[in-house]
Amino acid sequence: MCQNPNEAKLNPSHFEGSNEEHQTAQEVEGGFAAYTQGMKFFDPHVHMTSRTTDDYQALADAGVVAIIEPAFWLGQPRTGLASFKDYFASLVGWERFRSSQFGIKHYCTIGLNSREANNEALAEEVMDILPLFLQKEGVVGVGEIGFDDQTAAEEKYYRAQLELAKEMGLPVQVHTPHRDKKKGTERSMAIALEHGLAPHMVVIDHNNEETVKSVLDQGFYAAFTIYPFTKMGNERMVEIVKQYGSERIMVNSAADWGISDPLAIPKTAALMKIKGISAVDIQNVTYQNALDSFAQSGQINEKDFIHGLEIDQSLKFNGNTVLRGGQAPRVDKNSIFIR
Amino acid sequence: MNTADLIFQSIAALTSPAEKAWIEEKLHADAKGISLAFVMVPRIIAKHSIENELSIITGWNWKNATLDQLVRVYFLLHLAEKEDGKSRIETLFDTAEMNELVALYRALPALKTPEIWLHRATDAVRSNMGPVFDAIAFGNPYPHTYFSELAWNQLVLKCIFNDKPIHLIEGLDERANQALADTLADFAHERWAAGRRVPSQVWRLIRNFQTESIEQDVAKLSKSEDANDRKAAELILNNSPLEAWKALEQVEPIYTA
C-alpha cells in the first residue's frame, strides 16, 4: 500500500543542501557503510514478507538490529478471512522466525489496512479475529491503519481499530494517504484525538514537508518513509532534521513489493553524518524514537537485540531450513563455486 | 494426582502470588476466555527456566523449558476438557505464533485423547521452524506412542537431514525398523557422493537391520578417516550394547573438510 506506480515522479527537491554536500553525497554512493560503522538501526516499518533472504543479510550487515512489520495490503485484495488469518499468523510465525535466522529481532503490528476496509463484509470478519492477534507476544501495535481513498468504510474501521488500540493499551501506526495527503493526515489525527488516544501513542506515518509541523505540534510521533519517487528522498529528510531536530521524528523504509530500499535507514544515517547532523540526532531518528514509541506496547525489550539476538534454548540445535542440510549461514557471493 | 494437578504443583512453586492468582482466575473462564489466556501468557507470566526435572509423563522432558510454556500447557489441558475444546484448540493451532506452537506441540501427549491430534503432530515434522520441529521431536513421547511407521521414519530422517541430534528423540531405538535402515543407507550414499557424511550415531539405527549392502557400508565406515565413523563400525561389528553408543551421542559436523 506504500507505492502507487501511477504517481511516480521524482522527489521534488523542496530543500537542497549546499553544492559541497551534494558533491560528497555523490562520491559516497555505494560506500555508505564507511559512515555508519558502530551504528545500530531500528526500522519501524518494513514489509519483509515481500523481500528476499538477501535483504535480511544486507540489513544485518548494515547494522539493522530490529524491525517492525506492519500488516498491509498485498498488492491485490484478499477474498476470504482465511487469507487474512494466514497472513497475520505468518507475521508472528514464519516471518519472525526467518528474521531470527539473520540475527534481526522481528516485531509486527496487526490491523485491517485501509484499502481492504472497503470490503465491508470481509472487514467485519477480520475485525472479529483481530483481538486474538493483537494479544500475541511481540505484537507492538495496531497497524498500519488509516485512510486511502478516505471513504466512509475506511473511516468506520479506522475508528473501530482505534478503539481496540485504546482498550488494549497498544500504540497505533497510522498510514496517511498518497492522494489528498495533507487533509487526510489532519483528519486521521483529529479522529484519533476524538477517540481519546494520547498523541504519544500514535505514530503518523509517511509524512513530508507539508505535514510534519502539524503532526509534531499536536504531540504525535512523525515517521518519514524514505522511498524512491513516491515518498521522501533522504536528502530532503536531512533538511527536515536540520529544521525540526530529532524529537519524536523517525525514519523507516516501508520496503515492500515496489521499487523500494530496505537499506533506506542506514543510507539516510550516512547522509546525515556527512551533512553534519549530530550523532544523538541520528540515533534518535534511526533507532531510539522507533524503540521508545513502540516499546509503549510493553512488548519490546531492548536487551533482546541490543547485543545481537539471544539464542533461545530451543534454537540451539541449529534447527532451521532457511539453511538446509547443514548449509553454512553465509556464502561468499563472489565465489564461482556452489557447494 | 492427575497430570493437570502435577503440572499445577510445579507451576505454583515457580510463580509469584500475582501470577498464580491470574492463572487461577483464568481457569474459571469459558473456553474462549481460556483460549485468550493461553495467548496472553507471556504478557503476564515470567519466562523463568524450569531447573528441576518434572516427572509427569515418562519421556516428557522439560529440561531447558520455561515457565510460560508450562502454564500454556496447563491451560490447554483445561481447554481440552471443555465441550468446544477441540475446535478452540484447532483455532489456536491455526493462528499460532512460534512460541504458541511450541507449547501446543509440547502439550499433545498430555491432552485428553491425544490420538486426535496426529494430523497436527505430523505437520510439526514438516515445519521449517526449528523450535516447532524440536517441540514434537525431542523430549516428547507423542511420536513414539502415536506415529505410524511412515511418519516415524519421516521424523527421524528429517532430523538427520537437518543435522539435529537424534538421540534426543524418545523411543529412538525401540522404533528402529528395516525400512528406516534401508532409507538411511541410501541417504548416507547420497551424502558420500556429495563429499559429506552422516553423524556417526546414525548407524545405531541399522545395527539390527543389516543387509548385504549395509554390510558393505559398515566395511567402508571401518576404513573412514573419521574416528567416530570407525567407532560406529566397531560397535556394529562387535554387536555392542546400546549403552556403548552413548559415546557418539553428539552433534557432528557433516562436512568432511
Interface residues (C-beta under 8 A of the other chain):
Chain A: K85 F88 A89 V92 G93 W94 R96 F97 I129 P131 L132 F133 Q135 K136 E137 G138 G298 Q299 D312 Q313 S314 L315 F317 N318 G319 N320 T321 V322 R324 G325 G326
Chain B: S35 L36 V39 M40 P42 R43 S49 N64 A65 T66 D94 T95 A96 E97 M98 N99 E100 L101 V102 N128 M129 G130 P131 F133 D134 A135 F138 F161 N162 D163 K164 P165 R196 V251 P253 I254 Y255
